[in-house]
Amino acid sequence: MGNRRFTQVATSDDEDEAVQPHQQRTWKRMRLMEEDKLDNDNENEEEVGQEPPQLVEDAKPIDEPIRFSGKGRGRKKHYESFEFDGIQYSLEDPVLLVPEEKGQKPYVAIIKGLVLLTLFCSQDITQGNNGNVIVTGQWFYRPEEAEKKSGGNWKSCDTRELFYSFHRDNVPAEAVMHKCVVHFVPLHKQLPKRKDHPGFIVQKVYDDLLEEDNDNDDEIKEEGPQPLEDAKPIGEPVRFSGKGRGRKKHYESFEFDGIQYSLEDPVLLVPEEKGQKPYVAIIKDITQGNNGNVIVTGQWFYRPEEAEKKSGGNWKSCDTRELFYSFHRDNVPAEAVMHKCAVHFIPLHKQLPKRKDHPGFIVQKVYDTVERKLWRLSDKDYEDIKQSEIDELVQKTLRRIGELLDIEPEEAPADDEDQLKVRVLVKVFEMVRLLLSFALSGVLRAWARGHQETPFG
């Protein structure tokens, strides 16, 4: 099929020569967000100030290079891992890559590295003199993408099916959408159940298929972008709501693009604008109306630069992984879900986990979308049900990553409001100290005068 390179890689120090990849997946049925929106979801919602789309930061290599290659302007550094949009990727990670066309399914590849003393002496994760991080991927093919030697393409026996290949290609690290799971299953073995082991299935290698029987496929499909299938609920409904045309079925999980998502999963959502960072939310409800469309209710996170202060402006991010939790909910089509992600809820007095050991986002504060101010996770001023929710999220994090060490009070991070409060308190205490000192000195002087006027016997 030839190279599947979908974007140019800069070959000079002029970064403008490189085509910057953008997210091409589109939200399906966007009008449903208005049609199916629950009235009570917006009772406490206050619109955050209109901010321009936030550009996704460039990928950055992690730690020191493991080797170097090339000379002069072509010199490259090779790494074992890199970070992009708060997520760490490493050699041998299976990943999805941004496709060339809208509506086309994402590409799938394994990030490959240098294997010493073998025939596979190729690039891995490299950074050139221009600072661009390049990933070399070993490609998978979907059956409908793989061309037969006699012409046409293969039929897919399972929506999860992929063909492995030994074809490699270079792409910018920013083309990586997210990690995925790929199961290599021999043909004589039963396929794992989707519910227990979500992910793709590989049973064949594409190069070998070119010479295999072509009589199994009666229909020849034309090549072209393959539309994504609609999301489908899994299992039986757990409850029903509404009446008539507004009747809805509620589910615990759904499947989209071969991946299963369930209630309480943190996920990334396709943003509205190109170049904008993905939205982040926790799945709180999964419903299907009479029209068959699957709708996800998400509880929203905010990036610091997205959250508006009551006094105006936005917060600064102390860490690229930082998010603010909120109690704001909104409905989106299930097809807007990009992939799962990890979110760690860490109290301010605890040390942050290392990115390498526990990649993912960090939450230490809650954003009040009505009052437009921040609360600490450790504050106890929430309603009981909200306090219980936050406590449970913190405990789930600690159970997942283990206990974290405390940090010294003076090392604890403070935002602008915290620092203002501290400065005010310091001034108040200083005034009180001065008043007490003045009053005490007056009492002592009065006592001294009275003592001098009193004769001793």
Secondary structure, DSSP 8 states (H G I E B T S, - for coil): ------S----SS-GGGS---------S-TTHHHHS--GGGGTT----------B----EE-SS-SEEE--GGG-EEEESEEEETTEEEETT-EEEE--SSTT---EEEEE----TTSS-----EEE-TT--EEEEEEEEE-GGGSB-TTSSB---SSTTEEEEEEEEEEEEGGGEEEE--EEE--TTS----TTTS-SEEEEEEHHHHTTS--TT-------S-------EEESS-SEEE--GGG-EEEESEEEETTEEEETT-EEEE--SSTTB--EEEEEEEEEE-TT--EEEEEEEEE-GGGSB-TTSSB---SSTTEEEEEEEEEEEEGGGEEEE--EEE--TTB----TTTS-SEEEEEEEETTTTEEEETT---S-HHHHHHHHHHHHHHHHHH----B--GGGS---HHHHHHHHHHHHHHHHHHHHHHHHHHHHHHHHHHHHHHS---
